[in-house]
Amino acid sequence: MLILQVVALEPIHGYAIAQRIRQISRDVVQVPQGSLYPALHRLENRKVLVAEWKQSETGRDAKYYRLTPRGRAYLKSEAESWERLSGAIRLILREARGTSR
């Protein structure tokens, strides 16, 4: 979901996706290259992302990813699921703290 959220901002290449996630999370979340590229390929195979080769800001050819309409719907669904889950976890933690006092 984090990869999709970053790609939703603008077309972006793989290395920049990892950098953006690290930057936005203030270095808490780091996506290893060995995990990122297989995930990008899976998302591309599922038609959630499309990619095209372009020249990067450094002048090198890079594969730029963007969300498809299917990808936007998938991201919306995943974000809603995450919000429900994280809300439930907050409730459980709050309740657990309340009973331990």
ABEGO torsion letter per residue (X at the ends): XAAAAAAAABBBBAAAAAAAAAAAAGGABBBBAAAAAAAAAAAAAAGABBBBBBBBAAGBBBBBBBBBAAAAAAAAAAAAAAAAAAAAAAAAAAAAAAAAX
